[in-house]
Amino acid sequence: MDDLRNYIGGQFVAHSSSQWLDNLEPATGSHICRVPLSDASDIDAAVAAARAAQPAWGALSHSERADWLDRIADALEARYEEVATLESRDTGKPITLARGVDAHRSVSNFRFFAGMLREHEHEIFEMANATNYVINKPVGVGALITPWNLPLYLLSWKVAPAIGMGNTVVCKPSELTPLTADLLMRVIDEVSLPAGVVNLVHGDGAGAGAPLVADSDVDLVSFTGGTATGEKVAASAAPAFKKLSLELGGKNSSIVFADCDMESTVAGVVRAGFLNQGQVCLCGSRVLVEDSAYDEFRDRFVEAVEEMRIGDPSDEATDLGALISESHLAKVQGYVELAKREGGALLTGGTSCVPSGFEGGNWMAPTVIEGLSPDSRCATEEIFGPVVTIHPFSSEDEAVAIANNTRYGLAGSVWTSDLDKGRRVSEAIDTGMVWVNTWLHRDLRVPFGGVKDSGVGREGGKWSLGFFSEAMNVCVKHD
Ligand code: NDP
């Protein structure tokens, strides 16, 4: 594959330095392509292009911009299989997941926000002698920074509402997974989106991400990534009062009550724990089980985990692929070693499991650990890999206390046949989102985001439109 290039002002351009990053395939360790190691001068050029394009783009109507989003959706949909294949290769995730989740959602993000823009109406508040109407103006130039686990899914989730509301943007995807961001730029080029509306700079966090957030001509920052990076982003953006949305890490609980439907719960909790090799911010990496059902659930859960097929990501039968990088694999394995020191017992996994022919890749067997204190580091810190800890509880209050006993507050799930209990427990959990008897069941209209160290702000549906715009009230006195 050819070296990648930045996309600035409607052109694929060389970066200013002569330095490159190597993009490696997680499943094999083989070299895919070289990625520009861009620096602050590339960021300056991209921000200048975005700034120059903003007035004309911001002056279009919502429905004109919605038409552009639909053109991008159509062009992406025509490349559906290419999106899935690139995403699977770049991330190590199974091709079926890349098709059903990444390729599918990337298209529907553009279509969904096109529809929302067309329906968007000014809010009106009548007074006895005046009328207030609220308009949503563009914020200006947005910095969109995304992680490696759901590359195009998350990038499109930001680009669509950001440009839909009249902003122009500079994207900085993860250096580890640049392929579908590059594809999106090719699609944008193909549909002839006005130059400078969407720009993309490849590079690492320190060299490209940090200068982008700090750039004085950037008005808004939408960041999805780890909590430690989020702290740096917030510290850099706050003094300039930039509009800021942070979608950060999670340590989510799946709470299983004895009255659940055991079969569907086991399947649902396995999916919540291990989808994308556990590398989803919403993954239920702590399973809390009511003590009267603990033994039965644990045994069936472990059996189901052991049935998952690990292997070639391009094989349709594969359930679990590779982890993103050698260093991430080492971090996840480090947590397994820590769990042993913290008194945990491995019920399954904990080892490397390299499929034949994939010796250079980053492979790990799905791992289930019991016997850890709910206060232990492995039960409270984000591992972000195929590692689930399992803990008994004896009352609703105890389940809620364990679920809330972490610095994170992103998501969770509750499994019970008593829906009143499901709602009661859900509402007591300090997170931004909870599912009852399901997980990752997404309606794009609902708010998405976390509390505590899982982030600040909400995106999704009208919350995205609100974040990517400035609400302005105009009060007109009647005669
Ligand atoms: P990182 O925080 O390491 O990186 C996220 C992005 O930020 C990357 O593009 C990275 O660049 C960039 N970056 C790194 N340093 C800086 C900086 N100083 N200034 C600006 N940008 C910077 O996260 P990961 O990519 O490792 O992603 C995994 C994390 O993302 C997990 O914690 C996960 O929970 C979280 N996440 C949260 C989601 C949510 O919606 N809440 C959804 C998905 C993931 P580069 O990688 O090129 O160095």
Residues whose N, C-alpha, C, O or C-beta is under 5 A from the ligand:
A	BS01	NDP	I145 T146 P147 W148 K172 P173 S174 E175 L176 G203 D204 G205 A206 G209 A210 T224 G225 G226 T227 T229 K232 E247 L248 G249 G250 C281 S454
